[in-house]
């Protein structure tokens, strides 16, 4: 640990945005009459929510694709959650509730999911959000394999303007609600097929695609204003929003990859909210009087490339050598300012599936060297990919430890486009620094990110055959106790064979002006209720 303190002179680590899902499918579910109400994150000086104002939000990366969902990455959608909505959504208790849908019900005997839409909801272009529009969205999602469990998908039957039925095949699957009703974002059919009203319906698919890459038409509380790629995006209030008039006049996103610039803007009062500040920036801004909003924890890990059949990382001795080489306690202390803890498993401590009796692999240089020699990869050059920014310090520390046991570790610092393109598209060579988090059900979070048919499929990591079978079986359990046991067995199997190498657990947090009142972070990472957030007059 002392050695690491000398290595790291300046430490900044990014808090990861987490892809999570949670909650169990209900046999019959009825919607609440309104969307959830938020609780202010700070004690307001103004008594209760007020209307007006533009909130300025910092995000490190900008939007590449605005409204063409078949080409969007999850991080494109993350910025657009104020504009695009889903059939069901996570509430502040991390439970799935109907949203665009008024209700939904499963019939296991008939193998159907019956969905009743809320009446009167319109997209930003004025067209109806009805069963026909939903069927069009699913047609494209299914045709382009953008949703999971297509081996169980049969068809979607439109009953009338506001009712449709999904027909499926196969056995009970506890993940269908998340995969089919929560995962797909719903876009305007009419806006797409007319390229925003510029061409006759379905007359030029390429023009429609080009329009959708730069424009978004959803059902959300805010609609598109000015978009300057890689610089900013303004979303303006949708006065016809079905969930009630939003409090804010507008949301102005600032895309700022440099944390120093972002920090200075927050301190100068030139921004009101910051997604993903490092722990160092969080503490500095908190001392300056800003509000630290703590979300759910996640674990930063090394993901080895085990998809490539020729990858060296199929060698268990090599994977174990890397884990024993890391002084996790030292890195947690040096990089975490007291907020990080060394991790033994990929699932955060305290969450379902975590085994407190698992000893893990503690820092042991001699054991790491012995395992490396046994693996036959002593002296091997390996590449460690990391997202540009504060997490480079973590990569630097990992490199020093791996070099110490006889590997030659080269750090590959990637910009957001290349990094996420590698995670979800082209893959990576050896190791990549990425995180895993849980909000609500560990089983759902596992299946969303790491399972046999994940919603966010990593290009270089997939379940080994034995754990793949466990994953498939875990989806067949309806009983909660059986689900908890199943996910515990899965996480233990991953840990025992070091298929993912955990480093430390972090408490994810965002920073906000004391004038901005929001519950972002209390819902799922990809559930945001922008209609209910408000800005106190300054």
N, C-alpha and C positions, 0 to 999 in steps of 0.2 A: 504493500500500500504506500509506504514512504517513497518507494521508487517511482510510483505513478504520480505522486504529488509533485515530484521534480520534473517529470515528463510533461505534465499538463500545467501550463502557466496561465492559460486563459481558457475557460471552459464554458461552453454554451451547448445545450442539447435541446433539440426540438421536441415538443410534445406532439405525439402522433394523433392525427384524426383517425377515429376507429370505425371500421365497417362492422357493425354488429346487428344482430337481429335477436329478438327475444319474444317470449310469450308462446302459448300453446294454441293450436287451432280449436275453436269452439264449435260444438255441434250446431248451435243456433245463436246468432249474435244480433243484437239490435243496437242501433247507433244512439249516441247521446244527442241531445237536441242542439248542442252547440259545440264548437271546437273547444279544447281545454283552455282554461283561464290561467294566466301566468301569475307567479308570485314575484314581486320585485326582488332583484338581487341585492339591493342596498335599501336602507331605510330612506324613503322618499321625503323630500321637503315639501313636495307638492302632494296634497292628499288624494291619491288615486290616479289612475291613468288619465292622460290628457292627449288630445289630438294635435298633430302638426310636427314639423321638423323633419330634417333629413339626417339619418344616421350614416356615419362614414365608417366602413368596415374594411379592415386590412386582411388580405389573403395573399399568401406567398406566390401562388401560381394563378394565372388567369384562365379564362374559358377558351378552349380551342374550338369546340363544336357547340353551338347554342341550342338548336332544336331538332337535329337529326339524330334520334336516339340510337340508331344502329351503328353510329360511329363515335358515340360519346364514351368517354372514360368515366369512371365513378367520380373523379374529381371535377369534371365538367358539371355533372349533375349536382354535386355538393353546393356549388355556388348558385345554382338555379332552383334550389328548394323553395324559394319565396315565390316562384312562378309556376312550378310544376308539382302536381299532386298525384296521389295514388288511391286505389280503391279502399284500402285499409291503411291505418297509420298507427304508430306507437304513441301512446299518451305519456304524460309525465310520470306515470307509474311503470313505464316500460312494458305496457300491455297493449296488444293489438286490438284496435277498435275500428268500426266502420268509419270511412271518411267520405270519399265520393260515393261509395256505396251507402245506402241507408241500412241494409242488413244483408247477411249472407248465412247460408246453412249448408251443412254437409249431409248427404244421405249415403252412408257407406254401402247399404244394400243395393241401391241403384247406381252407385259410383257417379254421383253428380254433386256439383257445387252450384246452388241456386243463389243468384245475386240480384237484389233489387236496388236500382240506382236512386239517388235523390233526384227529385224532379226540379227542373228550372235552372240547373247549373249550366253556365255558358263558358265557352273558351274566350280568350282575350279578343279573338277576331269576331265574336258575336255568334258563332255557331254553337249548336247544342252539344252538351256532353251527355250523350245518351247511349243506349245499348249498341247502336250501329257504330258510333265512334269507338266504343270500347272494342267491338269485334274487329275493327280495322287495326287498332293498336296491337291486339293479340295476333292477328294474322301476320303482321310484320315481325313481331317478336318471335313467334314460332318458326316462321319461314327462315329466319336468319339465326336461329338457335341462340337467342338472347335470354331465354329463361331456362330454368333447370327442370329436370325430371320429364323431359320430352318423351321418354320411353313410356310414360303413363298418360300422356296427353292424347285425347281422342279428337274432340271437336268442341266448338263453341256454338251454341244454338241461341239465336235471338228470338225471344218469345214475343215481346212487344217493345214499345219505345224505351221502356225503363226496366225491363227484366231480361236476363239472359241466364243460360245454364251452361256450365262447363262439364263436359262428359270426360271421364278418365277411366283408365283400366288398371288392373293390378291390385295388390294388397294395400292395406292401410299405410299411409305415409304421413307422419306427423309434421312434414316440412312443406306441404302443398300450400297452406295459407301464406306462409312467408314467400315462397317462390313464385306463386301465381297471382296473389292478390296484393301483396306488399311490394314486391320487387319491381314490377314494370311501371315506369313513369308514364302518365297519360298525356298525350299531345293531341292537338286539333287535327282531325282528318281533313276538314275543309281547307284550313290554312295551308296544309302540305300539298294537297292535290291541285290547288290553284296558285301555288307559290306566293301565298299572301295576297291573293286577289289579282295577280298580274297576268295570269294565263287562264284559258278555259280549263275546266276540270279534267284532270288526267291527260292533258295534252302533251306534256313534256316532262318526263320523270327526272331528267338531268337538271332542268331548271328548278324543279321542286326540291331536289337534293341541295342544290347550290343555295337556294333561298333558306332552307332549314338549317344549313350550316352556320348562317349568320343571324338567324331570327328564331325566337321562341314564342309559341302560342300555347299556353297551358290554361289551367283553371285557377291558379293561385292568387293570393292577395295582392301581388305586385306583377306588373307587366313591363315589357322591355322599353327602356328609353335609349339613351346614347350608349353605344358600345364601341370602345377603342381597344382593339386587340392588344393584349399584354400590358395595357395601361389602366383602364378603368371600365366599369359597367354601371350604368344608372338604371335602377328599376323603380318605376313610379306606381303610386297607389292605384289599385283597381277598385274604382268606386262601385262597381257592380258585383263585387265579390260575394259569393253565396253565403259565406260564413259571417257576414257583417262587415261594415266599413273598417278597414285597418286604421290604426291610430297614426302611424307614420305617413308623412307625405311621400317619402322616397327613401331608397337605400342606395348609397353610392359606394360601390366596391372599388377599392384601390389595390392593384396587384403589385405588391412590393416584395421581391424575393430577398432583399437585403435587410437583415434584422436590425442593423444599426439605424437605418433610415426609418424603419417601422417604429422602433422604440422612441426615436426623437419626435416623430409625428404624434405618438400617443402622449408624450410628456408635454408637447406644445399645445395640446388640445385641438390638433388638426385631424384627429381620428377618434372614434368612439368605441371601437371594438376591434380586437385582434385575434384571429384564429391562429393557433399554433405557435405562440411565443415560447422561447426556451425558458427553462427554469430560472436561469440567471436574469433574463428580462422580466419574468414574472415578479421576482422578488424586488428588483430595482423599481419597477412600476408600482408595485404595492406600497413601497416606502414613499413613493411620490404621491400617494393618495388615490390611486386607481384601484378598482375592484378585481380581485382574483376569483374567477368562477371555476370551481373544481368540478370536473366531470368524472367519468369512470376510469379506473386504472387500466393500463396495458403493460405488456412486457416487450421490451426491445430484445430482438433475437438475431442470430445468424441463421439464414436459410441456405442450406447447401443445394446445389443443383443436382437433384436426383431424378430428373426427368430424362436427361440425355443418357441413353443406354451405355455410352462409353465413358461416363463421368467417373472420375476418381472417387467421388463422394458416395458411391455405393459401398465403399470400404468402411465398415464400422470402426475399425481401429483408428482410422484417420479422423473420423468425426469425434470420437471420444478424446483423441489427443488434443484436438482444438479446444474442446470444452475444459479439459483439465489444465490447459495452458493459460486460461483466463482468470485473473484475480478479480472476480466479480465484486467482492466486497470493496476492494480498493477503488474500482471504477465507480461504484455506487456512491462512495463517500466523496471522491474527488470531483465527480461530474454532477452529483445530485444535490449538493448543498443541504443535505439532511432529508431530502424528499424522496430519494431513491433507495430501494432495498435490493440486495442481490436476489436473483431468481433461480429457483431449482427446476421449475416447469414452465412450459409456454403459457399455461393458464395462470392468471394472477392469483396470488394467495388469497384465500377467503371465498373464492368463487367455486361453484359446483364443478367437481372434477379434480380439484386440487387435493393432493394427498400430503398431509403434514408429516407423515412418517417416511416419505421418500427422502433419502439422504442426498440425492443429487451427486454432482461431481465437483468437489471443492478444489481449489487451486493447489496443484501438485505438479511442479515442473518436472521432477524425475519421472513420474508416472506418464506424463505427457510425452516426454522424450522416448521412453520405452515403447509406448504405443505407436508413436510415429515411426520408429525404427521397424517395428513389427509390420506396419502397414506397407512398408516399402517406398514411402513417399518422402523420406528424409531428404532435405535440400530442394524439394519441389517448389516451383514458382506458382503462386496462386493469386488470383485477383479478388479483391474485396470491393464491391460496388457500394457506394453510399450517395444519398441525395445531397447535393450542394447545400451549404449552410452550416449551422451549428453542429449538426451530427457528424461533421468531419472530425471533430475532436474525439468522438467515440471510435471512429475508424482508425484514427492515429494510435490510440491506446491499444486497440486490438492488434494492429500491425506489430507494435513493439513486442507484445507477448508472443505472437506467433513466430516472429523472427527469432526470439530467444530460444525456442525449442528446436529450431533448425529448418523452419519453412522460410521461404522468401516471399513475403506478402507485399503485393503492390496494390495501393489504394486507388480505385477508379472513382473519381468525383464526377457525378453526372448531374446535368441540369434537369429540371422537372420533366421536360418532354422526353428526354432519353431515359431517365430513371423509370418513370411509370410506363413508358413504352417497353422497357425491358421486363418490368415486373409482370405486366399483363399481355405482352405481345411477343417480343423477340427473345426473351429469356436473358440469362447472365451466365458468365463462364464458371465461376466457382462459388463464392459466397456473396450474399447481399444482406444489408442491414435493413430489417423491416420489423414491424410490430404486430402483435395480436392482442385484442382486447375483448372484454365481455361486458355486455349490458343486459341484465335480465338472465335469460336462459343460456347456459354454457353450451348446451346441445345445439340450439339454433345458431349461436355465434360460430361454433365449429363448422356447421354445415354451410353457413353463409360464406365462410372464408377458406376452409381447409378440407371440407368434406368430399364425398365421391362425386357430387355434382354441384360445386360451389357457385354462388352468385358472382363472386369475384375470383375467377380462376387465375392462379399464378402460373406463369409460363415455365418456370424452372423448378417448381416443387409440386409434388403430387403424392398421394398416399401410397405406400408400399402395398403389395397384394394382400398381406395378412391383415393390415389395418383397414384396407379398403373393404374387406368383407365385414369387419366390425362396424364400419361406418354405415354400410347398407343395412345391416341388421338393426342398428340403433334407430333407424327411421320407422321401424315397424312397431315400436313400443308406444302404447297409448297411456300407460300408467306412469306417473311422474317419478316414482321411486325407481322403476326400471330404466327410465331415461337417465336419471342421475347416475345410477350404477354404470350404465353403458358408456356415458361420456367420461367417467372416471377411468374405466378400463382403457378407453382410447387414448386419453392423455398420458396414462402410465406407459402404454406401449410406445408412444412417441418418445417419451423421456428415456425409457430403458435402452432404446437403440440410438438415442441422440440424433433422431431424424430432424429435429429443430434444436438449436443450441441457445437456450435462454441466457440473457446477460443480467438485466435488472428490471424491476418493476417501477413504473413511473406513475405519478398521479397527474393525469392529463388536466390541463386547465387553460382557460382563455382569460384575456384581460379586457376590462370594460371601463369606460368612463362611469363615474358614480351617477351620472345623469341618465344613463341608458339602462332600462329595466327589461330583463330578458330571462328566460329559463333555458336558453341554449346550453346543451350539455347535460341537462336533467332528463331530457328525452333521449331516444337513441341518437347516435351520431348523425344519422341520415334522416332525422325527423326534426323539423323546425316549424314553429308556429308563429310566423312573422306577423300575422294579423293582430296578435295580442301583445307584441312588444311595443314599448313606447319610450319616448324621449322627453325627459323633464326639461322645461325651459331653463336656459342658462342666463 
